[in-house]
Amino acid sequence: MSEASDEPRREPAAGIDAREAARIRRRDRDADAEARALLRPGMGKVFKQIQDAQAKAAKEPPTRRRGSRRG
């Protein structure tokens, strides 16, 4: 699987053992996957829905919670 990227590949330092190097690569791959997931088709709609919900919540005054306080 060949992947083109604008950023250079981050290779672990030579002094790290193989298990640690593999863990670092998995961590980096997982972080990159989360960023790519936001670019999938249809995610723009989800982003807009989130923004609209946040804007609506910002315009509405906060509601007071009712209930008895026991102490």
C-alpha positions in Angstrom: 0.0 0.0 0.0 1.7 3.1 -1.2 0.6 6.4 0.3 1.5 9.9 -0.9 1.8 12.5 1.8 3.0 16.1 2.0 4.8 15.5 5.3 7.9 13.4 5.5 7.5 10.0 7.1 8.5 10.1 10.8 10.8 7.2 11.5 11.6 6.2 15.1 15.1 6.9 16.3 17.8 4.2 15.9 18.1 3.6 19.6 14.5 2.4 20.1 13.8 -1.3 20.2 11.5 -2.9 17.5 8.4 -3.2 19.7 8.6 0.5 20.7 9.2 1.5 17.0 6.1 -0.5 16.0 4.0 1.2 18.7 5.1 4.6 17.5 4.3 3.7 13.9 0.8 2.5 14.9 0.2 5.6 16.9 1.2 7.8 14.0 -0.9 5.7 11.6 -4.0 5.9 13.9 -3.6 9.7 14.2 -3.3 10.1 10.4 -6.4 7.9 10.0 -8.5 10.2 12.2 -7.4 13.2 10.2 -8.2 11.4 6.9 -11.7 10.3 8.2 -12.7 14.0 8.3 -12.0 14.3 4.6 -14.4 11.5 3.5 -17.4 12.4 1.3 -20.3 13.5 3.4 -18.3 14.7 6.4 -18.8 18.3 5.3 -22.5 17.8 6.0 -21.8 16.4 9.5 -19.4 19.3 10.2 -22.1 21.8 9.2 -24.7 20.1 11.4 -22.3 20.4 14.4 -21.6 24.0 13.7 -25.4 24.8 13.4 -26.1 23.0 16.6 -23.4 24.9 18.4 -24.6 28.2 17.0 -28.2 27.4 18.1 -27.0 26.5 21.6 -25.0 29.7 21.9 -28.1 31.8 21.0 -30.4 30.1 23.5 -30.1 31.2 27.1 -29.0 28.4 29.4 -31.8 26.6 31.3 -31.8 26.3 35.0 -32.0 22.8 36.4 -34.8 22.1 38.8 -34.5 19.8 41.7 -33.9 19.6 45.3 -30.5 19.7 46.7 -29.8 17.2 49.4 -26.8 17.6 51.5 
